[in-house]
């Protein structure tokens, strides 16, 4: 699961839809527990995908 961090800026819904279109599970969240339990995190403000 990829956590898309919701900072309240940017068009993160388009990122969610793009990941869904290519078959990747993701969720938009600002919950620290969900972010920590995800396999990857996407920081839309920084345009960075971190894979753990």
Secondary structure, DSSP 4 states (H G I P E B T S, - for coil): -EEEE--S-S-HHHHHHHHHHTT--EEEE--HHHHHHSSEEEETTTTEEEE-
